Amino acid sequence: MRGKCEPPNKTKKSTIDTVDRFIKNLPAVPSHYCRQDSSKVYLPQEYKNITNLYKLYKQHYVSQGVDVDESNGKRGANKIASILHKYIQSVDTRGNVTRLLLYCDCCPGQNRNRTVLAMLHSSLPECKNIDTIQIKFLFTGHTYMPVDTVHAIIENRLKNTTVYASSQWFTVFATARQEPAPFDVEDFYRWDSISDKYYKGNLTGKISKIRIMTFRKDKQSIKYKTSMNPTAASFDNEVHSKTKVSLLPCYRSQLPISKAKYIDLVKLCVDKVIPNCFKHEFVNIPRATNVKDCLTESDIEDCDINI
């Protein structure tokens, strides 16, 4: 019958319902000026841009990564190793890269350590195209790299954004940059579990002096140099032959924060400094009296340490 056929370009009801659920699940806040006279709630400023909201909607249904707050992870070598491993896999899928060159600073707690080096060597057998990975540790003062631009972009985004809870950081990261693509956050694994006894011989005291390290798929050894000089001597260090092991997640449960920090956060919720819609995120955080309120891993470079 005429008029009874649904147009082929009409949006499906299931799609509309999905969008409706997505919008209703966004964190909303009451009006600051008329909260006593109205029960209406409003979206924070970062959700009011339709283009950004659409990008978040698409990312919500395809994203497999997670953003990590203090109760879900710590800084350190395992995170850096996990991110680098993901990057190596991504580069290898391009099909036309056989040699990968990496640059980083000399932070011993995150970059220049056994965990990251063991990951680089153990990742090579997984690669179909990459056969050589070389990492160079730059001198202090000469390490302005793309990651510094990332920090600047996110900080610029924060100028017009108020962040009340850790759940909002994902939105900040995702909307900070639209091109070439939003920033993604990945899961982290225990790469330090394979670094123990990974190398034959003793590397203690040597890693902090390494400037260039080269890994080759066809060799059970690594070659390293303690100078950037092309004519400088290179040294070999054998690697134990290891069977492939399954990596475990860094954490099996939520990490507790210090009790003092927990009390302060709850007080901010009680005093309405933190909106009530975010209260559940803070009151449910695990806490412990034996947890110190400090950063456990340093991001200071070796050369910045006064001995």
HUUR-V431888 format. One record per pair of residues at least 24 apart in sequence whose ideal C-beta (glycine too) atoms are under 7 Angstrom apart, sorted by the first residue. I is the first residue (numbers start at 1). GAP is how many residues later the second one is. If there is no record, write none. Layout:
# HUUR-V431888
I,GAP
I,GAP
This chain:
# HUUR-V431888
19,38
22,35
22,38
27,140
27,250
27,251
28,249
29,246
29,248
45,115
45,116
46,115
46,125
46,129
52,123
55,123
55,127
56,115
56,118
59,115
59,123
65,119
65,120
65,121
65,122
66,119
66,121
67,102
67,103
67,106
67,118
69,97
70,187
71,183
71,184
71,186
71,214
71,215
72,179
72,182
72,183
73,115
73,177
73,178
74,222
74,223
75,35
75,220
75,222
75,224
76,33
76,34
76,221
77,32
77,33
77,36
77,38
77,39
77,114
77,115
78,37
78,110
78,111
78,112
78,113
78,114
78,172
79,109
80,30
80,31
80,36
81,34
81,35
81,38
81,110
82,104
82,105
82,106
82,107
82,109
83,103
84,32
84,35
85,34
85,38
86,100
88,35
88,39
88,42
91,39
92,35
92,36
92,37
92,38
95,34
97,32
97,33
98,31
98,32
98,33
98,34
99,33
100,30
100,33
101,33
102,33
103,33
103,35
103,42
104,31
104,33
105,33
105,38
105,196
106,31
106,34
106,195
106,196
106,197
107,192
107,193
107,194
108,100
108,194
109,188
109,189
109,190
110,187
110,189
112,25
112,95
112,96
112,98
113,94
114,81
114,84
114,89
114,93
115,76
115,77
115,80
117,96
118,73
118,76
118,77
118,80
119,72
120,95
121,94
121,101
121,118
122,72
124,91
124,93
125,92
131,85
131,86
131,87
132,82
132,83
132,84
133,82
134,78
134,80
135,78
136,75
136,76
137,73
137,74
140,161
140,163
140,164
150,33
153,24
164,110
164,111
164,114
165,113
165,116
166,115
167,114
187,62
188,62
189,58
189,59
189,60
189,61
190,57
190,58
190,60
191,56
193,55
194,48
194,51
197,43
198,41
198,42
199,38
199,40
200,38
200,39
200,40
201,36
201,37
203,34
208,94
254,32
256,30
256,31
256,32
256,35
257,28
257,30
257,34
258,29
258,33
258,34
258,35
259,28
259,29
259,30
260,33
261,32
262,25
